[in-house]
């Protein structure tokens, strides 16, 4: 997948973070998708259970990475660096 040039620094950040978390070489990580999005609220698409969020559109980025058969979602918005989004919110 060809990453849009403006998103390249964010994708590099996400890849480096995932490589560190998994203790693997970054070359093993495949970028599935990287795109600009408008999140519907301040959770940036990654709400934590029980939390309330401002209902305001937030410009951001969604990055999907894959290692083997497992995919990982990274979200970003506003001034937030890309962060790993899990089933229970930010990881």
Secondary structure, DSSP 8 states (H G I E B T S, - for coil): ----GGGHHHHHHHHHHHHHHHTS-GGG-EEEEEEEEEESSTTTT---TT-----S-EEEEEEEEEETTEEEEEEEETTEEEEEEETTEE-
